[in-house]
Amino acid sequence: MKCRLCRRETERESVFCVFHARAREALLAGYERWSDAYGELSWKEYVNRIKGRAETGEWVKDLVDGGIDE
């Protein structure tokens, strides 16, 4: 299969390549930490905050722009 974001080969039954899969794991883990820190924080708020940060990597931005769901 091909990654739905960059068309690289995927591993096993994943819809993402290894790079986007790792970025997704980091994004989800970050949401958990941010939710704990900020209290009530929706997924949409989190994604909007992450998207605008200079520290956010390109793989994560691909996911956010690609409309990844929680």
N, C-alpha and C positions, 0 to 999 in steps of 0.2 A: 504494500500500500504506500501511498504518498501522503506526506504531511499536508493537512488541509490549508496551512498557511504559507509554506515555502516550497512545497513539492519535493522535498528530500524524502528519501526512503524512511519508513517508520519501522519500529521494532514491534514484533508480535502483532497484536490486534489494536495497537494504538492509532489514533487519528493524527498524532503529532510525531515529528522527528524527535530524536534524543534531546536536542537543544530546546525545542519548545516544550517538551514534556518536563524537563528539569525546571524551566522557567515557570511552568504552571504550578509545579510543586512549591516553588519558592513564593509565588504569588498567593497561593492558598494559605501557606504557613504565615506569611506576612499579614494576611487578613485576620487570622486568628490573634496574632500579637497586637495588631492595631485595634481590633475590637475590644480586647482586654484593656488596652491603654485609654481608648477614647470612650468606652462604654457603648452606647447605642450608635453603631456605625453600619449603615447599610452597605451591601456589596457595591451598589452604584456609586455611593459617596467615596468608598475606598478606591475604586477603580479611577474615578475622576481625580482624586488626590495623587494617586500613584502616577498617573499618566503625565501630569504636569511637572514632576520632579526631575531635576537634572541627573539624579543618581539612578534613575530607572533605566535598566538596560534595554537594548533593542529587542531582545527575544520577548521580554515581558510586554513591551510596547506593541509588538506584533500581536500578542494574545489579546491585549486590551482593545486594540483597533479592530481585531478580528471578531470581537463580540463574544469573548469567552464568558460562559456562565459559571456561576459558583458551583 
